[in-house]
Amino acid sequence: MKGYKEPRVKVSVVLLIMVLIMGGSALGAYMETGIDDTARNGALQYIDSIFQEDPARGGGTAVFKESLKNNGILLLIMSVGGVTVFLFPAALAVIVYKGMALGFTSALIMEGSAGKGVPECCAALLPQNLVLIPLFVIYGYFTLCMAMSVIRCKNKRYRGKIYADNLKVYLIITVPAAVLLCVAAAVEGFINPLLSGII
């Protein structure tokens, strides 16, 4: 079709997302250094309580549900940003927030663990984030590409087709994204406590 161009893979978008995640992580680690001892101890107690949950007694189910809810809300916000196109900055905010949470929690565990910071940090954050980080990067990529391809189209005749074509892909990837969220939540609820027990 004359005047219509299929969207191409944008390396710049991937780089932007990676910069946002790393920048958010650095900001989160910096924020951790600014909290007082009372808040730090309370946060560490919360993390310890998650590790002490016994999956064999159903404790992992509560962690699973909490993880699924928290990350599901973030994915929903990104979805709204993508579908509405002009609310795509919400997806950028989610990516930065995800990085901040990762950086803050990493710094918190490293500082609060005497001599076991690295192993405990890996046990607490690495398993589920091997799924979550790529998931949010890929989903964020499609969100931004969809928004940019529609916004940059000056011809209203083709804008609707571009939106429809991108929306099909966007809805298709939402299904495996939801499945991966469940996988990550299951890892956090049932695998992480076992790794922590080994450490």
N, C-alpha and C positions, 0 to 999 in steps of 0.2 A: 504494500500500500504506500503510495507516494506521500511523503511528509511524515510518515510514522517510522520510528526507530525503536527496535526492541531494546530494553534496558540491558546494559552490559555489567559485568562484575566490576565493582569499583574498589580498587585496592585502597584508595584514599579513605573510603568509608570504614574499612576494616582497621586501618591505622588510627582513625579518629576514635573508634570504639576502644581499641587497646590503650590509647593515651588516656581516655576518660577513666578506664578501669584502674590503670596504674596511678593516675593522678588522684583518684578517689582513695586508693589504698594508702598512698602517702599521706593524704589529708587525714584519713582515719587513724593512722598510726600516730600522727602528730597530735590529734585530739586526745588520744589516750594518755599522752604525757601531761595533759592539762587538767585531768580530773583529780579530785581529792582522794585520799585514802579510803574514806567511807564508801564512796561510789565505786572505787576499784574493787574493794573487798566484796561488796554486794554483787558486782558483776561476776567475780571469780566464783563466788558461792553458787550463783545460778548455773555457771558452766559446769562446776563440779557436780551439781545435782543432776544434770543431764547425763554425765558420765556414770553416775551411780545407779541410774535406772537399769533394772534387770530385765532384759528382753524376754527371758524365760517366764517372768511373772507378769508380763503385759506392760511393763514400764516403757518398752520401746514404742508401743502404740501411741502413747501420748506425744512423744517426741516426733513420731512420724506425722501425726495429724498437725502438730504445730508447724513443722517444717513445710508440709504441703500447703498449709494455709498461707504462711508468710510469703513463700516463693510464688504461690499461685496468685496472690494479690499483685505482686510485682509484674508477673507475666500478663495479667489482665490489664494493668495500666499500660503496658507496652502495646497490647493489642488494641486498646482504645485509641492510643496515639497513632497507630498504624492505619486503622480503618478510617478514622476521621481525617487523616492526612495532616491537617494543619495543627494538630495537637502532638506532632511527633517530638517536640522538645520534652514531653513527658517520658519518652523512651530514653532520651539522653540522661534525664534526671535519675531514672531507675538504674542505669548503668553506673553512674557516678556513686549512687547510694550503695549498690552492690559492692563496688570497690572499697568504699569507706567502711562498710561492715566487716569486710574481710581484713582490711588493714588494722582496724580497731581491735578486732578479736585476736588477731595474730599477735599484736603488740601486748595485749593484755595477758595472754597465756605465756608469752615469752618472759614477761616481767614477773609474773606471779608464780612461775614454776622454778623451784630451786634446783638447778642442775639438769632438769628434764624438759626444758623449754622447747627445744626442737622436736624431740619425739612426741611430746604431748600436743604440740601445735600441729604436727603432721596427722596424728590420730584424730584430732578434733575437726580439722578443716579440710585436709587433703582429699579424703575419699569422695565425699559428696560434691566437692568443688571441681573434681575431675570431670564431673557431669554438668554441674551448674554453670561454670564459667563459659565453656564452649557453647552451651545452650543459649545463654544470654547474649553472647557475642554474635552467634548466627541469627538469632531472632531479632536482635537489634539491627543487624545488617539489613535484613529484609524490611524492617520497619522504616529505616532511613531511606533505603533505595526506593521503596514504594512512594514515600512522601516526596522525595526529590524529583522522581520521574514525572509525577503528576503536577507538582508546582512549577517545574521548568517548562512544561508544555504550554506554549502560548496559544495554540490553536484549540479552541473549545471543542471542535469536531473530533479531534483525536484524543483529547484529554479523558473523555469517558471510556474509550476503549483501553487506553493505557491503565486507567484505574481498575477496570474490570479484569484485565489480564493479570495485573499484579495481585488483585484481591484473591483470585483463584489460587495462586501459588501461596499466598499468605495464609489462607484458610487451610490449605493442605498441610503446611508445615506446622500448624497449630496442634494437629492431632499427635504427631510424634513428640512435639514439645511437651504436651501434657503427660505423655507416657514417661518421658525422661524426668519430669518433675517427680512423678511417683517413685521412680527408681532412686533418685537422689534422696528423697525423703526416707525411703526404706533403708538406704545405706546409713543415713544419719541416725535413724532410730534403732537399728538392729546390729549394724556392723561396727559403728564407732565405739559403743560401750565395750564391745568385745576386744577391740584394739587397745582401748584404754586400760582394760584389765590386764592385758599382756604387758603393757608398759609399767 
